[in-house]
Amino acid sequence: MKTILLFLSYCIDFQARNFERQQLVQLDPKEIKTQILERLKL
């Protein structure tokens, strides 16, 4: 369980940094969460 949480927090952090690089100002937290969940399904 801890591993999954660590992985999720890593994904969220990674996503956030990617978005910062792309300079996307308007971010929808739900959208990020959806993207992460989609990636986990793959």
Beta strands, then each sheet from edge to edge (+ up, - down):
end
